Amino acid sequence: MRYFVSANTNCILKLFMKTPLQLMVLAALAFLTPILAAEVPPNVIVIMADDLGYDDVSYQGSGEIQTPHIDQLAKDGVSFSNAYASYCVCGPSRAGFITGRYQDRFGFGRNPAWRPQDPECGLSLEENTLAESLKTVGYRSALIGKWHLGAHDKFHPLNRGFDEFFGHLGGGHHYWQHKLSLNRQAKNEQESYHTFLMRGREREEVEGYLTDVFTAEGIDFIKRHRNNHDKPFFLFMSYNAPHAPLDAPEDLIAEFSHIEDPKRRIYAGMVKAIDNGVGRIRSELARLGLDKNTLITFLSDNGGPTKNHSSNGKLRGKKASVYEGGFRIPMVMTCKGILPENKVFHKPVLSLDVFGTIAALAKFEILPGRPLDGTNLIPHIENNSLPHESIHLRKYDGQVSVVRHGAYKLIAKRDGRELFNLNSDLSEEKNLISSQPEKAKELEKKIKSWESELLDPSFRGLDMEAWHNYDEKNFYPKSVAQHKDGASK
């Protein structure tokens, strides 16, 4: 807003010198209105894709898949060339995003199994979600799409700060109603893909392609809860696309006839549906006059798995990997009057910073004893400063931890170490562990210091599906008992 003041001060002074009192008052009001408007907290929209490849949006350089609406977001705001999810699969990364904290701090270190009867298998109630935090300062919130933070009712989005929910609770879903055969609670993860969608806690049939259905629901929420300067809104557009199963409308697939691989054509159609959704949402914001005070963030929850025919470009690895392709993501943020336009920010950032930035703009209090790992990106963008000294990731079940510090990245595995300079070796092809052992030792100390603050996973994961009738007394590790006693950091 200081740019507005700087650009208009001379004009206002001239008006005061040359016009009658009435015009002077009008000029003063014209001058002050944008400043007063800036005090109104912005509406917040987060658009999250599921398993989107790093190289599968055209502003990143994709030559195969054109995403003009996501590209326009980048032109109208800030794109982040070194953005990371807090984990390399969706459940933990979404837990990190929704709390603004590394998910391992509260025992969410693996993808949760589908266990609607298990009151421990989900996002800890000791943590505040973004929706819960925004509610304290008057926001109304809606989650449209995928949840994946616990199927037990106590973890339901309506119990975690959201005023409205339309979507599915599990990790993925089929895209057409004729493939949804279950009008009841699913018994396992596989069945959950076939359940009717939920509106609140009730199930209902839908018509159309699921990504388009979710977009329409998001637009309907915006229409009903448009900003009246008293009740700003938070819309979490949590698409399950382009997560498997591969499925897209024929007309969208046909737009990619230049792609030889027929399955990648389907994938491209799925990405196109998301891009169309971004365009429709922004058009509605403009129509309602809400485009000038709405913070929009677009990002993926993790890297592309490639088995869904996504592409991470030059990045090594894929979803679930600790290499760059596993958790380096496309990320864009825009808000007129608050963020600059057409800027690329090259310092490393985290998906957790979305929470930190919103917290600064909405001015809600952070839960005592639960400090954020995400930070407000706005001053760092303005000053081109470093938001994080280090970026971390831990895969508890794989016994591997990662730290990125400056240009260097250390991967500490149970059977060895790998050290890369990402500035000169983005594809992580040259292991420097032998030539720079001191740098490796320095980064390993950072890993150990960070890990000392973490908890073991507090629930069973998808890969433990066969473990039935577990003994609750012996199931939960010691660190989880500490977590229940409030010892989480």
N, C-alpha and C positions, 0 to 999 in steps of 0.2 A: 504494500500500500504506500510505502514511502516514495515509490516511483510516481504514483499518481500525484502526490503532494508536490514533488519536485517539478513535475511537468506543468502543473497548473497554477502555481503560486503567482507567477507574474501576471497571468491573465486576470486572476481574481483582484490583485492589487490595482490593476488598471481600471477595472470596473468600479472599485471603491472610489477612485479618483475622479471618474467622469460621469457617474450616474446618480440619479436621485436615490433617496433612502430606500424606497421600495425595491429597486433593482439591486441595491447593495445587499439587502436581506436575502433576496432570492439567490444572489450569487454566493452568499455565505452558505446557504442551505445546500446549494449544488456542490459546494466544496466539501461540506461536512458529511453529506449523505453516504458516500462510499466509505468514509472512515468509520461511521457508525455501523454500516453494514458489515464491516470487517469484524466487528465484535460479535456478530451473530455466528454461532458455531456452524460449520458447514455440514450439509448432508454428506453422508459417507456411503460410497458404493465400492465393494470389493468384488471383482470378477475373477474367479479362480478356475482355471482349466485343470483337468485331471490327466496326468501322464503326457503332457504336451512336450514334444521334442524341442530342444534348445534352438535348433535350426529350422523350425517349422512355422515361423512367422516372417513375413517378408521384410519387416524393418530390420531384422537380424541378418538379412541377406539371402533368405531362401529364394531360389530361382524356380522352384516347383510349385509352391503353395503361396498364392497371393492373399494377403490379409489387409485390405485397404483400411478397414475401420480401426483395427489395432494399430496399424501404421499411423493413422491420423491421431490416435491417442499419443503416440510417441512424439509427433510433430507439435502437438498442442501442450506437451508437458516435458517430463524427464524420463528418459530410458536409462536403464542400469546395465552396463556391460559386464559387471562382476557381481551379479545377484545370486544369492544362494538360499535354497530352502534349508530349514533347520534339520531336515532328515531326508533320506533318499527313498522312502516309500511314504504312502499318503497318510495313514493314520497318525503316526508320530509328527509328521510335518504339519498337519492340520492342527494337532494339539498345541504345537509350538506357536503357530500363527494366531490361534484364537485366544491365547493367553499372553503372548508377547514374551514368553520365557522358554528357554531350552526345555524340551519335554522330559528329558532325563532328570530334571530337578524334582519332578513329581511322579516318577515311575512309569511314564508312558514311552518306554523304550522299545516297543515292538507294535506291529499291527495287531489290533484287538481281534480275537476270535468272535464269531457270531454267537453270543451267549446272552439272550434276553433275560434268562433266569439268574444271571450272575451279577450281584450288586457291586462287585469289585472291578468288573471288566469294562472300564471306560474312563472318562476324564474326571480326575479327582475333584470332589466338591470343595476341596480346600483352595482351589484355584478359581480366580475370577475370569470369566470369558469376556471378550470384547463387548458382547451384547449386554452382559450384566453391568459392566463398567459404564457404558453409555447410558443405560437406563437411569443411573444415579444423577445424570445431568439432563434428563428429560427426553432422550431419544426414544423413538419407537423403532423396533428392529424386526426384520424378517430374514429367515434363512430359506432360500429357494434352491433345492437340489440335494446334494450329497452331504451327509453328516459324518458317519464313520468314527464317532467318538464315544461309542457305547450304545448297545441296543436295549439295555435295561431301562425301565421307565424313569428311574431317577436321573439318568443321563439325557433324557429326551430334550431336544432343543427348547421346548416350552418350559422346561425346568432349569434351563441354563441361560435365561435372560432374553430369549427371543419371544416377541409377542405373536409372531406368526411363523408357521412352518409348512412348507409344501415340498415333498420330495421323498427320499428314502434314507433309512438309517444305516445301511451297510456300505460296503466298499465299492460296489458297482451295481449296475442295473441294465436290464434290456431296454431297448429304445422304442418299442411299439407295443400298444395295448394288447394285440393278439398274441404276444409272447408272454404276457403277464397273466398267469393262470391261478394265482393264489390270493384269495380275498381273506387272508388270515395271517397270523404271525408265522414267520418262517422258522423251521426247525434247525437249519444250518446255513452256512454261508452260501452254498450253491442255491438253495431254495430262495434265499433273500433276493436274488436277481430276478425272480419271477413273481414277486408280490405286487399287488396293486399299490399305487402311490398313496401317500398319507397326506391328508390335509389336517394339520393338528395331530390328533390321535385317531382320526377316522380314515378309513380307506375309501378310495373312489376310482372309477374308471376315467381314462383320459382319451382324447382323440388327437392324433397327430404325432409327429416325431418329437421325442422327449426333449431334446435341446430346445426346439422351438416352443414347446409347451412351457418349459422353465422360463424362457425369455418373456413369454406373454404374461406369466404370473408375476415376474419381476416388474414389468411395466405397469401392471394393474396395481401393484403395491405403491409404486411411485405416484400414480394418479390419485390414489386414495389418501396418501400421506404426504402430499406435497408440502414443502416447507412454508409454514405460516409465521415464521420468526419466533414461534413458541415451541413447536414440536418438530425439530429436525429428525431425519430418519437415517437409519443404517440398513442397507440392503446388502446381504451377502449372497451374491449370485454364484453358487457353488456347483458349477457344471460337473457332471460325471464324464463328459466327453473330453478328449477322445479315448478314454479308458475302454478297454475291451468289454464286451464283444464288438467287433468291427461291424458297423451298421450305419448307413446314411441314406437319405432320399436319393432316388435315381437322378433327379435333375441336378443335384449338387455334385454327385459323382461324375456326371457328364461334363462338368466344367473342367475336369482334369484329364481330358483325353490324351494330353501330351505326356502323361506319366505312364510308362510301360507296365509297371507292376500293378495288376488289378486290385490287389489288396491295399496298396498304398493309395490308389485312387479313392477307395472307400474312406481310408483314414483322412485323406485331404478333404473329402466331403464333410467329414465330422468337424474338422477344424474350421472349414468354411461356415458351417452352421453357427459355431461360436462367434466367428467374426461378424456374421450377419446380426447376431444377437447384440454384440457391442454397438453396432451401428444403429439398431432399432432403439436401444436404451438411450443412446446419446441424442437421437432425434427427438425422443419424447421429452428429455430434459430441456432441450432447446425450445420445444413447443410450449412447455409449461413455464419457461423463463427461469429454470433452475440450474442452467449450465454455468452460471457465474459464481455459484457458491456451493459447489458439489465437488468433493474430493473423490476421484475415481482411481482405483488401483487395479491393474491387470497383472496377473502372474500365474505361473503353474505351481502345482503342489510339489513336484519333484521332476527329475529328468525323464526323458522318454525311455520306455522299456525296450524299444526296437521290435519286440515280438508283435507289437501292434502296428508295425511298419512306420514308426516315427523315426526321426533323424536328429541326432545330436551334433551333426556336422563334424568339426575337427576335434570335438571333445572325446576323450577316451571314456569308455564305460557307458553304462545305461542305468535305468532305474534299479535301485537296490545296491548299486555299486558306490564305493567311496571315491572313485575317480570322478573327474569333473562332470562327466555325462550323467552321473547319478543324482547330483543335487544342485548343479548350476542351472539357473532357470531364466526364462524371459520374464522381465518385470518392468512395468511402466507405471508412472504416477502423474496425474495432471489435476490442477485446480486453478482456474483463472484468477489472477490477482494475488495468488499466494505462491505459486511455483512458476519458474521461468518456462518459456516455450522453446521447443526444439533443442533441448540440451541433452547431451550424453554425459552421464556421471560414471567415471571409471573406477572410483574407489570401491572396494568390496562392501556390499551391504547384505542384509539378511531379510528374509520374509518376516521375521519378528519385528523389524523396523516399521512395518505398516501399523502395528499396534502402537508403537512408540510415537509415531508421527500423529496418529489420530488422538492419542492421549494429550499431546501438547495443544492441538487445535481445539478439542472439545473441553479441555480443562477439567477432566475428572481425576479423582484421587486414586492413587495406586494402592492396592490392598496391602496393609501393614505386614511385614515379614515376607512379602512376595515381590521383591524388586524386579523390574523388567530387565531382560537382556536386550530387547529391542530399544532403539533410540530414535529420537526425533530427527528425521533426515533433513528437514528444511534448512537449519543453519549450516549443515555440512555441505548441502548443495550450493548455498549462497557463497560460502567461503572456500569451497573445494577442499574441505578438510576431511580427515579420516574418521568415519563413524565408529569403527571397531579396531582395536589393536590386533585382535585375532578372531578368526572364524573357526568354530569347532563342530565336530560331528562324532558321535559314538554309536557303534553298532554292538550292543551288548552281547547278543547271541552269537555274533561272528567274531567276538573278541578282537575288535579293531577300532582304533580311534584315529581321528584326523585333526590336524590344526593347519590353518593357513595363516601365516604371519608375514605381512609384506608380500614380496614376490614368491616366497618359499612355502611349500606345502609338504608336511611330513605325514606319512601314513604308517602308523605303528600297528603291526599285526603280531599275532602270537608266534609266527614263524619268520619274522624279519621286519625290516624297515625299508621304506622307499622315500626318497627326498627328491622333490622336483622344484625347478624354478619356472613358475608359470609365465613370467614375462617373456622368457626366451623359449619355452617349451610347453605351449598350451596343451598339446596332445599327450603330455606326460610319457614321453618315450625314453628319456635319458635319466636314469636313476643316479643321483649324485651322492648316494650314501657313502661311497668309498672315498670320494674326493673332498667331501666337506663334512667329516664326522663331527666337528665341533658345532656346526650349525644344526645338525641332527640332534645333538645332545641338548642344545639350547631349546629347541622346539619340543623335545620330549619332556622337559621340565614343565613347560607350559601345559602339556597334555595332562601330566600327573597332578598338577595344581588344580586344573579345571575338574578332572574326574573325582577329586576328593570331595567335591560339592554335590555329587550326583547320587541318585538312588538306583537300585536294581529295579527291573520291571515289576510292576505290581499286579500283573494279570497274565493269563495265558494268551498266546498269540495264535495267529492263523495256522502256523506250521505245527501247532500242538493239538490239532483238531481231534486226534485219536485219543487224547487223554481225557477219559470220562470218569465220573465218580471220584474226583480227586479229594484227598483229605485236606480240608481247609486248614487244619492245624499245622500240617507239614508243607502245605503248598507255598505259603507266602514267606519269602526270604526275610532275614533279619532287618534289612534296610527298609523294607516296606512297613514292618511293625514300627520302626522309628518314624516313618512318614505319617502313620496313623496317629502317632503321639505328637505330631506337629513339629518334628525336627527337620522338616524340609527346608532347604536354603533357597 
